[in-house]
Amino acid sequence: MSKNKSKTSRDIVIKRYQNRKLYDTGASRYVTLEDIGEMLKEGHEVRIVDNRTKKDQTNVTLAQILFEEEKRNRSSLPLAS
């Protein structure tokens, strides 16, 4: 999310806890990596911050989402015999 953009209803802040739980502060609910992926597909701006350190964890979390998606897609491919 660019610092020059004003916050809109499409901006979502997710807190990442030490136990790896993800909390959507706007919706007041826990979410999964899959949920965050869907938010992104819907066009939302998502920012993930570490709850303790307040460091931005967006890039790390997005990489994890991509990895899990790739892993899921590979497992659905038929194996050559």
N, CA, C and O atoms as a Tinker XYZ file with bonds, in Angstrom:
   324  protein
     1  N      0.838000   -1.160000    0.000000    73     2
     2  CA     0.000000    0.000000    0.000000    64     1     3
     3  C      0.890000    1.231000    0.000000    63     2     4     5
     4  O      1.784000    1.348000    0.837000    81     3
     5  N      0.663000    2.118000   -0.897000    73     3     6
     6  CA     1.449000    3.331000   -1.010000    64     5     7
     7  C      1.110000    4.297000    0.109000    63     6     8     9
     8  O     -0.048000    4.397000    0.516000    81     7
     9  N      2.103000    5.004000    0.607000    73     7    10
    10  CA     1.878000    5.956000    1.681000    64     9    11
    11  C      1.095000    7.169000    1.199000    63    10    12    13
    12  O      0.511000    7.887000    2.010000    81    11
    13  N      1.076000    7.408000   -0.112000    73    11    14
    14  CA     0.366000    8.553000   -0.664000    64    13    15
    15  C     -1.122000    8.291000   -0.834000    63    14    16    17
    16  O     -1.902000    9.235000   -0.960000    81    15
    17  N     -1.524000    7.039000   -0.839000    73    15    18
    18  CA    -2.934000    6.704000   -1.012000    64    17    19
    19  C     -3.673000    6.917000    0.303000    63    18    20    21
    20  O     -3.146000    6.647000    1.383000    81    19
    21  N     -4.894000    7.402000    0.191000    73    19    22
    22  CA    -5.708000    7.513000    1.393000    64    21    23
    23  C     -6.328000    6.159000    1.681000    63    22    24    25
    24  O     -6.518000    5.347000    0.776000    81    23
    25  N     -6.636000    5.926000    2.924000    73    23    26
    26  CA    -7.198000    4.649000    3.331000    64    25    27
    27  C     -8.631000    4.549000    2.823000    63    26    28    29
    28  O     -9.419000    5.479000    2.994000    81    27
    29  N     -8.971000    3.423000    2.200000    73    27    30
    30  CA   -10.320000    3.215000    1.688000    64    29    31
    31  C    -10.926000    2.000000    2.355000    63    30    32    33
    32  O    -10.271000    1.320000    3.144000    81    31
    33  N    -12.184000    1.731000    2.034000    73    31    34
    34  CA   -12.849000    0.561000    2.604000    64    33    35
    35  C    -12.256000   -0.732000    2.060000    63    34    36    37
    36  O    -12.539000   -1.811000    2.580000    81    35
    37  N    -11.426000   -0.632000    1.008000    73    35    38
    38  CA   -10.797000   -1.815000    0.432000    64    37    39
    39  C     -9.453000   -2.115000    1.092000    63    38    40    41
    40  O     -8.834000   -3.133000    0.779000    81    39
    41  N     -8.989000   -1.254000    1.995000    73    39    42
    42  CA    -7.718000   -1.461000    2.706000    64    41    43
    43  C     -7.967000   -2.340000    3.925000    63    42    44    45
    44  O     -8.866000   -2.074000    4.723000    81    43
    45  N     -7.163000   -3.388000    4.058000    73    43    46
    46  CA    -7.331000   -4.325000    5.174000    64    45    47
    47  C     -6.003000   -4.476000    5.899000    63    46    48    49
    48  O     -4.963000   -4.690000    5.275000    81    47
    49  N     -6.046000   -4.364000    7.226000    73    47    50
    50  CA    -4.857000   -4.574000    8.047000    64    49    51
    51  C     -5.038000   -5.891000    8.787000    63    50    52    53
    52  O     -6.032000   -6.115000    9.478000    81    51
    53  N     -4.037000   -6.757000    8.616000    73    51    54
    54  CA    -4.030000   -8.067000    9.276000    64    53    55
    55  C     -2.891000   -8.077000   10.288000    63    54    56    57
    56  O     -1.755000   -7.735000    9.956000    81    55
    57  N     -3.197000   -8.468000   11.521000    73    55    58
    58  CA    -2.160000   -8.622000   12.538000    64    57    59
    59  C     -1.711000  -10.077000   12.534000    63    58    60    61
    60  O     -2.530000  -10.997000   12.522000    81    59
    61  N     -0.392000  -10.268000   12.545000    73    59    62
    62  CA     0.168000  -11.622000   12.594000    64    61    63
    63  C      0.737000  -11.833000   13.995000    63    62    64    65
    64  O      1.621000  -11.099000   14.435000    81    63
    65  N      0.221000  -12.841000   14.683000    73    63    66
    66  CA     0.665000  -13.138000   16.041000    64    65    67
    67  C      1.792000  -14.159000   16.030000    63    66    68    69
    68  O      2.016000  -14.832000   15.023000    81    67
    69  N      2.507000  -14.276000   17.157000    73    67    70
    70  CA     3.636000  -15.200000   17.261000    64    69    71
    71  C      3.238000  -16.640000   17.007000    63    70    72    73
    72  O      4.040000  -17.426000   16.503000    81    71
    73  N      2.005000  -16.998000   17.352000    73    71    74
    74  CA     1.538000  -18.372000   17.122000    64    73    75
    75  C      1.074000  -18.562000   15.674000    63    74    76    77
    76  O      0.431000  -19.560000   15.349000    81    75
    77  N      1.406000  -17.595000   14.804000    73    75    78
    78  CA     1.118000  -17.599000   13.366000    64    77    79
    79  C     -0.344000  -17.368000   13.034000    63    78    80    81
    80  O     -0.735000  -17.493000   11.873000    81    79
    81  N     -1.159000  -17.035000   14.021000    73    79    82
    82  CA    -2.554000  -16.707000   13.730000    64    81    83
    83  C     -2.606000  -15.336000   13.065000    63    82    84    85
    84  O     -1.799000  -14.455000   13.359000    81    83
    85  N     -3.564000  -15.175000   12.170000    73    83    86
    86  CA    -3.743000  -13.936000   11.417000    64    85    87
    87  C     -5.096000  -13.348000   11.795000    63    86    88    89
    88  O     -6.114000  -14.038000   11.749000    81    87
    89  N     -5.105000  -12.058000   12.174000    73    87    90
    90  CA    -6.332000  -11.425000   12.656000    64    89    91
    91  C     -6.669000  -10.211000   11.814000    63    90    92    93
    92  O     -5.887000   -9.265000   11.732000    81    91
    93  N     -7.838000  -10.241000   11.189000    73    91    94
    94  CA    -8.332000   -9.125000   10.390000    64    93    95
    95  C     -8.910000   -8.090000   11.356000    63    94    96    97
    96  O     -9.953000   -8.318000   11.967000    81    95
    97  N     -8.225000   -6.954000   11.488000    73    95    98
    98  CA    -8.643000   -5.953000   12.464000    64    97    99
    99  C     -9.946000   -5.261000   12.077000    63    98   100   101
   100  O    -10.701000   -4.835000   12.950000    81    99
   101  N    -10.215000   -5.147000   10.787000    73    99   102
   102  CA   -11.445000   -4.490000   10.336000    64   101   103
   103  C    -12.678000   -5.341000   10.560000    63   102   104   105
   104  O    -13.722000   -4.835000   10.971000    81   103
   105  N    -12.563000   -6.628000   10.292000    73   103   106
   106  CA   -13.696000   -7.547000   10.432000    64   105   107
   107  C    -13.741000   -8.207000   11.809000    63   106   108   109
   108  O    -14.695000   -8.917000   12.126000    81   107
   109  N    -12.716000   -7.975000   12.625000    73   107   110
   110  CA   -12.625000   -8.553000   13.974000    64   109   111
   111  C    -12.783000  -10.071000   13.948000    63   110   112   113
   112  O    -13.614000  -10.643000   14.654000    81   111
   113  N    -11.949000  -10.713000   13.101000    73   111   114
   114  CA   -12.001000  -12.178000   13.017000    64   113   115
   115  C    -10.645000  -12.723000   12.595000    63   114   116   117
   116  O     -9.843000  -12.029000   11.971000    81   115
   117  N    -10.409000  -13.985000   12.951000    73   115   118
   118  CA    -9.199000  -14.658000   12.503000    64   117   119
   119  C     -9.398000  -15.101000   11.058000    63   118   120   121
   120  O    -10.495000  -15.497000   10.663000    81   119
   121  N     -8.325000  -15.031000   10.279000    73   119   122
   122  CA    -8.385000  -15.411000    8.864000    64   121   123
   123  C     -7.262000  -16.391000    8.554000    63   122   124   125
   124  O     -6.312000  -16.537000    9.323000    81   123
   125  N     -7.391000  -17.057000    7.417000    73   123   126
   126  CA    -6.372000  -17.993000    6.954000    64   125   127
   127  C     -5.609000  -17.363000    5.794000    63   126   128   129
   128  O     -5.994000  -16.310000    5.286000    81   127
   129  N     -4.530000  -18.013000    5.381000    73   127   130
   130  CA    -3.802000  -17.560000    4.200000    64   129   131
   131  C     -4.723000  -17.586000    2.982000    63   130   132   133
   132  O     -4.647000  -16.711000    2.120000    81   131
   133  N     -5.584000  -18.586000    2.918000    73   131   134
   134  CA    -6.544000  -18.687000    1.810000    64   133   135
   135  C     -7.483000  -17.488000    1.799000    63   134   136   137
   136  O     -7.784000  -16.940000    0.739000    81   135
   137  N     -7.946000  -17.081000    2.979000    73   135   138
   138  CA    -8.827000  -15.913000    3.082000    64   137   139
   139  C     -8.127000  -14.661000    2.550000    63   138   140   141
   140  O     -8.727000  -13.865000    1.828000    81   139
   141  N     -6.861000  -14.496000    2.911000    73   139   142
   142  CA    -6.100000  -13.326000    2.460000    64   141   143
   143  C     -5.935000  -13.373000    0.944000    63   142   144   145
   144  O     -6.033000  -12.343000    0.277000    81   143
   145  N     -5.685000  -14.554000    0.401000    73   143   146
   146  CA    -5.595000  -14.710000   -1.047000    64   145   147
   147  C     -6.876000  -14.269000   -1.738000    63   146   148   149
   148  O     -6.832000  -13.603000   -2.772000    81   147
   149  N     -8.009000  -14.638000   -1.169000    73   147   150
   150  CA    -9.301000  -14.238000   -1.733000    64   149   151
   151  C     -9.487000  -12.721000   -1.651000    63   150   152   153
   152  O     -9.994000  -12.104000   -2.588000    81   151
   153  N     -9.077000  -12.124000   -0.537000    73   151   154
   154  CA    -9.173000  -10.670000   -0.397000    64   153   155
   155  C     -8.399000   -9.971000   -1.511000    63   154   156   157
   156  O     -8.870000   -9.000000   -2.101000    81   155
   157  N     -7.204000  -10.485000   -1.783000    73   155   158
   158  CA    -6.364000   -9.900000   -2.828000    64   157   159
   159  C     -7.013000  -10.060000   -4.196000    63   158   160   161
   160  O     -7.000000   -9.131000   -5.003000    81   159
   161  N     -7.583000  -11.236000   -4.460000    73   159   162
   162  CA    -8.257000  -11.473000   -5.740000    64   161   163
   163  C     -9.454000  -10.545000   -5.928000    63   162   164   165
   164  O     -9.803000  -10.187000   -7.052000    81   163
   165  N    -10.080000  -10.160000   -4.810000    73   163   166
   166  CA   -11.224000   -9.249000   -4.861000    64   165   167
   167  C    -10.790000   -7.791000   -5.022000    63   166   168   169
   168  O    -11.630000   -6.903000   -5.169000    81   167
   169  N     -9.479000   -7.547000   -4.994000    73   167   170
   170  CA    -8.973000   -6.198000   -5.214000    64   169   171
   171  C     -8.670000   -5.387000   -3.971000    63   170   172   173
   172  O     -8.389000   -4.192000   -4.064000    81   171
   173  N     -8.724000   -6.021000   -2.802000    73   171   174
   174  CA    -8.423000   -5.310000   -1.561000    64   173   175
   175  C     -6.919000   -5.063000   -1.427000    63   174   176   177
   176  O     -6.106000   -5.868000   -1.882000    81   175
   177  N     -6.565000   -3.959000   -0.808000    73   175   178
   178  CA    -5.181000   -3.693000   -0.419000    64   177   179
   179  C     -5.003000   -4.325000    0.963000    63   178   180   181
   180  O     -5.719000   -3.971000    1.900000    81   179
   181  N     -4.063000   -5.248000    1.093000    73   179   182
   182  CA    -3.871000   -5.959000    2.354000    64   181   183
   183  C     -2.475000   -5.672000    2.879000    63   182   184   185
   184  O     -1.494000   -5.725000    2.136000    81   183
   185  N     -2.397000   -5.367000    4.175000    73   183   186
   186  CA    -1.109000   -5.155000    4.835000    64   185   187
   187  C     -1.080000   -6.024000    6.076000    63   186   188   189
   188  O     -2.005000   -6.003000    6.888000    81   187
   189  N      0.001000   -6.793000    6.215000    73   187   190
   190  CA     0.147000   -7.684000    7.357000    64   189   191
   191  C      1.263000   -7.146000    8.244000    63   190   192   193
   192  O      2.380000   -6.918000    7.779000    81   191
   193  N      0.953000   -6.945000    9.526000    73   191   194
   194  CA     1.956000   -6.432000   10.461000    64   193   195
   195  C      2.103000   -7.394000   11.632000    63   194   196   197
   196  O      1.131000   -7.992000   12.093000    81   195
   197  N      3.337000   -7.532000   12.103000    73   195   198
   198  CA     3.614000   -8.352000   13.278000    64   197   199
   199  C      3.026000   -7.629000   14.490000    63   198   200   201
   200  O      3.311000   -6.452000   14.711000    81   199
   201  N      2.221000   -8.319000   15.260000    73   199   202
   202  CA     1.541000   -7.684000   16.384000    64   201   203
   203  C      2.519000   -7.175000   17.448000    63   202   204   205
   204  O      2.290000   -6.121000   18.041000    81   203
   205  N      3.592000   -7.903000   17.692000    73   203   206
   206  CA     4.541000   -7.525000   18.744000    64   205   207
   207  C      5.496000   -6.425000   18.294000    63   206   208   209
   208  O      5.652000   -5.416000   18.983000    81   207
   209  N      6.135000   -6.616000   17.141000    73   207   210
   210  CA     7.179000   -5.682000   16.702000    64   209   211
   211  C      6.649000   -4.553000   15.826000    63   210   212   213
   212  O      7.328000   -3.544000   15.633000    81   211
   213  N      5.444000   -4.716000   15.298000    73   211   214
   214  CA     4.811000   -3.753000   14.372000    64   213   215
   215  C      5.532000   -3.679000   13.026000    63   214   216   217
   216  O      5.296000   -2.751000   12.253000    81   215
   217  N      6.410000   -4.647000   12.736000    73   215   218
   218  CA     7.104000   -4.676000   11.447000    64   217   219
   219  C      6.155000   -5.200000   10.366000    63   218   220   221
   220  O      5.298000   -6.047000   10.618000    81   219
   221  N      6.337000   -4.670000    9.164000    73   219   222
   222  CA     5.531000   -5.087000    8.029000    64   221   223
   223  C      5.938000   -6.501000    7.612000    63   222   224   225
   224  O      7.107000   -6.752000    7.319000    81   223
   225  N      4.988000   -7.407000    7.586000    73   223   226
   226  CA     5.214000   -8.801000    7.212000    64   225   227
   227  C      4.468000   -9.166000    5.928000    63   226   228   229
   228  O      4.269000  -10.344000    5.631000    81   227
   229  N      4.058000   -8.145000    5.170000    73   227   230
   230  CA     3.261000   -8.376000    3.974000    64   229   231
   231  C      4.002000   -9.228000    2.955000    63   230   232   233
   232  O      3.454000  -10.216000    2.468000    81   231
   233  N      5.240000   -8.865000    2.622000    73   231   234
   234  CA     5.987000   -9.603000    1.599000    64   233   235
   235  C      6.188000  -11.068000    1.975000    63   234   236   237
   236  O      6.026000  -11.957000    1.139000    81   235
   237  N      6.534000  -11.312000    3.219000    73   235   238
   238  CA     6.760000  -12.685000    3.686000    64   237   239
   239  C      5.466000  -13.493000    3.603000    63   238   240   241
   240  O      5.474000  -14.648000    3.177000    81   239
   241  N      4.368000  -12.883000    4.008000    73   239   242
   242  CA     3.082000  -13.577000    4.002000    64   241   243
   243  C      2.602000  -13.832000    2.574000    63   242   244   245
   244  O      2.061000  -14.900000    2.287000    81   243
   245  N      2.793000  -12.869000    1.685000    73   243   246
   246  CA     2.397000  -13.064000    0.286000    64   245   247
   247  C      3.216000  -14.177000   -0.364000    63   246   248   249
   248  O      2.688000  -14.960000   -1.153000    81   247
   249  N      4.497000  -14.245000   -0.033000    73   247   250
   250  CA     5.335000  -15.325000   -0.548000    64   249   251
   251  C      4.826000  -16.672000   -0.042000    63   250   252   253
   252  O      4.817000  -17.656000   -0.782000    81   251
   253  N      4.408000  -16.712000    1.207000    73   251   254
   254  CA     3.870000  -17.941000    1.783000    64   253   255
   255  C      2.571000  -18.343000    1.079000    63   254   256   257
   256  O      2.342000  -19.526000    0.826000    81   255
   257  N      1.725000  -17.366000    0.765000    73   255   258
   258  CA     0.471000  -17.642000    0.055000    64   257   259
   259  C      0.773000  -18.222000   -1.328000    63   258   260   261
   260  O      0.159000  -19.205000   -1.741000    81   259
   261  N      1.715000  -17.614000   -2.034000    73   259   262
   262  CA     2.099000  -18.107000   -3.361000    64   261   263
   263  C      2.659000  -19.525000   -3.291000    63   262   264   265
   264  O      2.334000  -20.368000   -4.127000    81   263
   265  N      3.500000  -19.785000   -2.293000    73   263   266
   266  CA     4.077000  -21.113000   -2.112000    64   265   267
   267  C      2.985000  -22.154000   -1.880000    63   266   268   269
   268  O      2.991000  -23.216000   -2.502000    81   267
   269  N      2.048000  -21.845000   -0.984000    73   267   270
   270  CA     0.966000  -22.786000   -0.677000    64   269   271
   271  C      0.085000  -23.016000   -1.899000    63   270   272   273
   272  O     -0.349000  -24.141000   -2.145000    81   271
   273  N     -0.183000  -21.961000   -2.668000    73   271   274
   274  CA    -0.993000  -22.092000   -3.877000    64   273   275
   275  C     -0.294000  -22.980000   -4.905000    63   274   276   277
   276  O     -0.925000  -23.835000   -5.526000    81   275
   277  N      1.011000  -22.774000   -5.080000    73   275   278
   278  CA     1.784000  -23.594000   -6.017000    64   277   279
   279  C      1.812000  -25.052000   -5.561000    63   278   280   281
   280  O      1.686000  -25.965000   -6.378000    81   279
   281  N      1.975000  -25.263000   -4.278000    73   279   282
   282  CA     2.002000  -26.617000   -3.724000    64   281   283
   283  C      0.660000  -27.320000   -3.961000    63   282   284   285
   284  O      0.624000  -28.499000   -4.311000    81   283
   285  N     -0.425000  -26.595000   -3.771000    73   283   286
   286  CA    -1.760000  -27.149000   -3.989000    64   285   287
   287  C     -1.967000  -27.496000   -5.462000    63   286   288   289
   288  O     -2.528000  -28.546000   -5.777000    81   287
   289  N     -1.521000  -26.627000   -6.360000    73   287   290
   290  CA    -1.692000  -26.868000   -7.796000    64   289   291
   291  C     -0.875000  -28.062000   -8.272000    63   290   292   293
   292  O     -1.341000  -28.833000   -9.111000    81   291
   293  N      0.323000  -28.222000   -7.755000    73   291   294
   294  CA     1.163000  -29.360000   -8.154000    64   293   295
   295  C      0.558000  -30.674000   -7.713000    63   294   296   297
   296  O      0.620000  -31.663000   -8.444000    81   295
   297  N     -0.020000  -30.697000   -6.542000    73   295   298
   298  CA    -0.571000  -31.951000   -6.024000    64   297   299
   299  C     -1.817000  -32.369000   -6.804000    63   298   300   301
   300  O     -2.216000  -33.532000   -6.748000    81   299
   301  N     -2.430000  -31.446000   -7.522000    73   299   302
   302  CA    -3.627000  -31.805000   -8.282000    64   301   303
   303  C     -3.297000  -32.317000   -9.676000    63   302   304   305
   304  O     -4.187000  -32.781000  -10.390000    81   303
   305  N     -2.025000  -32.241000  -10.075000    73   303   306
   306  CA    -1.630000  -32.732000  -11.385000    64   305   307
   307  C     -1.478000  -34.250000  -11.352000    63   306   308   309
   308  O     -0.973000  -34.804000  -10.376000    81   307
   309  N     -1.909000  -34.915000  -12.403000    73   307   310
   310  CA    -1.751000  -36.381000  -12.441000    64   309   311
   311  C     -0.270000  -36.749000  -12.585000    63   310   312   313
   312  O      0.490000  -36.064000  -13.269000    81   311
   313  N      0.106000  -37.805000  -11.950000    73   311   314
   314  CA     1.494000  -38.281000  -12.041000    64   313   315
   315  C      1.681000  -39.126000  -13.295000    63   314   316   317
   316  O      0.798000  -39.902000  -13.660000    81   315
   317  N      2.813000  -38.981000  -13.946000    73   315   318
   318  CA     3.117000  -39.805000  -15.128000    64   317   319
   319  C      3.427000  -41.232000  -14.678000    63   318   320   321
   320  O      4.076000  -41.431000  -13.651000    81   319
   321  N      2.967000  -42.222000  -15.439000    73   319   322
   322  CA     3.242000  -43.601000  -15.044000    64   321   323
   323  C      4.299000  -44.222000  -15.907000    63   322   324
   324  O      4.653000  -45.385000  -15.711000    81   323
